Amino acid sequence: MDRIFTAFAHRIASWSGQPAAFILAVLVILGWIVTGPIFHYSDTWQLIINTGTTIVTFLMVFLIQNAQNRDGSAIQAKMDELIRAIDTARNEFIGIEHLTEAELEKIKSVLEQECGDDMTHRQSIDRLIRRL
């Protein structure tokens, strides 16, 4: 079931990000607008677009969240592998995504202190920008 949903979610997420999906959505809206005078802008006419967009939005939330979860997990696995493969990297960083926000902030603060003060950090960034 997971594999089927993942494949389906991946296809829909990929397709929905394409220009054709946007054009289709615009055409649906234009078609709805054009039919307004035919149906005398009735409550049913309005209900159709409201219901349709609500259903699509509701379902897309789950598909987008699934895609983001997969992407985040894949990136995390790749980062963990880089940390593991580099001799000078600290293996303690593998798995820190499971820490609380407060614990991550402490680690971030310590790492920023290890990098030096703000002036040293700013100089490093300036050197990097000049190299580009």
C-alpha positions in Angstrom: 0.0 0.0 0.0 2.8 2.4 0.9 4.6 1.8 -2.4 1.4 2.4 -4.4 0.6 5.6 -2.5 4.2 6.8 -2.9 4.2 6.2 -6.6 0.8 7.9 -7.0 1.8 10.8 -4.8 5.0 11.3 -6.7 3.3 11.3 -10.1 0.6 13.7 -9.0 3.1 16.0 -7.3 5.3 16.0 -10.3 2.4 16.7 -12.7 0.8 19.4 -10.5 4.0 21.4 -10.7 4.0 21.5 -14.5 2.7 24.4 -16.6 0.0 22.1 -18.1 -1.6 21.7 -14.6 -1.7 25.4 -14.1 -3.2 25.9 -17.6 -5.8 23.2 -16.8 -6.8 25.0 -13.6 -7.1 28.3 -15.4 -9.3 26.7 -18.1 -11.5 25.2 -15.4 -11.9 28.6 -13.7 -12.6 30.3 -17.1 -15.2 27.6 -17.9 -16.9 28.1 -14.6 -16.9 31.9 -15.1 -18.4 31.6 -18.6 -21.2 29.4 -17.3 -22.2 32.0 -14.7 -24.7 33.8 -16.9 -26.1 30.5 -18.1 -26.9 29.4 -14.5 -27.8 33.0 -13.5 -24.9 33.0 -11.0 -27.0 30.7 -8.7 -26.0 29.3 -5.4 -25.5 25.9 -7.0 -23.1 27.5 -9.6 -21.0 29.0 -6.8 -21.2 25.7 -4.8 -19.7 23.8 -7.6 -16.4 25.8 -7.7 -16.3 26.0 -3.9 -16.7 22.3 -3.4 -14.3 21.4 -6.3 -11.5 23.7 -5.1 -12.0 22.5 -1.5 -11.7 18.9 -2.4 -8.6 19.4 -4.6 -7.0 21.6 -1.9 -7.7 19.0 0.8 -6.2 16.1 -1.2 -3.2 18.1 -2.4 -2.2 18.9 1.2 -1.6 15.2 1.8 0.2 14.7 -1.5 2.5 17.7 -1.0 3.2 16.7 2.6 4.1 13.2 1.4 6.5 14.6 -1.2 8.1 16.9 1.4 8.5 14.1 3.9 10.2 11.9 1.3 12.5 14.7 0.1 13.4 15.6 3.7 14.2 12.0 4.5 16.3 11.5 1.4 18.3 14.7 2.0 18.8 13.7 5.6 20.0 10.2 4.6 22.4 11.8 2.1 23.7 14.2 4.7 24.2 11.4 7.2 26.2 9.5 4.6 28.4 12.5 3.9 29.1 12.9 7.7 29.8 9.2 8.0 32.1 9.2 5.0 34.3 12.2 5.9 37.0 11.4 8.4 37.1 14.8 10.0 33.3 15.1 10.3 31.7 14.6 13.7 29.5 11.4 13.6 27.6 12.8 16.6 25.6 14.9 14.1 24.0 11.9 12.5 20.4 11.7 13.7 20.2 15.2 15.2 17.0 15.8 13.3 15.3 13.8 16.1 16.2 16.4 18.7 13.9 19.0 20.1 14.0 22.6 18.7 15.7 23.8 21.9 18.4 21.2 21.6 19.0 22.1 18.0 19.2 25.8 18.9 21.9 24.9 21.5 23.9 23.0 18.9 23.6 25.8 16.4 24.8 28.3 19.0 27.8 26.2 19.8 28.7 25.7 16.2 28.4 29.5 15.5 30.8 30.1 18.5 33.2 27.6 17.1 33.2 29.5 13.8 34.3 32.7 15.5 32.8 36.0 16.2 30.5 37.9 13.9 33.3 39.8 12.3 35.3 36.6 11.5 32.1 35.0 10.1 31.3 38.1 8.0 34.9 38.2 6.6 34.5 34.5 5.6 31.3 35.2 3.8 32.8 38.3 2.0 35.8 36.1 0.8 33.3 33.5 -0.4 31.3 36.1 -2.3 34.5 37.6 -3.9 35.4 34.1 -5.2 32.1 33.8 -7.1 
